[in-house]
Amino acid sequence: MHSVFARGFLPLAMLGSVASFWYAYATGRDLQLAVIVPAAAILLVAMAAERRVPYRKDWAKGQGDTATDLLSTAVLFTLVDPMLKWLGRSWSPGCWREPHFPAW
């Protein structure tokens, strides 16, 4: 189980994120939520898995980094994400600013 989870988590997380975005795009739902909700879920599962099913046994021991993990998550969602969106709107080619950019 450990090996399956360790090897499958990233591909499943990526597949789930892309599927969430595709579904939201295809049905006209909020794309912002389609990105944020899976990202938050992946972070929470990864934090829990770091303790329950660690990649290496010594990673299961608490090192007092839970507060740091939560702070970095908060910074990612409150500062980095909005900044990247602002930069994307400022520097992106015209096709990305249109409400219906082509889905590949």
Buried (B, 14 or more C-beta within 10 A) or exposed (E): EEEEEBEEBEEEBEEEBEEBBEEBBEEEEEEEEBBBBBBEBBBEBEBEBBEEBBBEEEEEEEEEEEEEEEEEBEEBBEEEBEEEEEEEEEEEEEEEEEEEEEEE
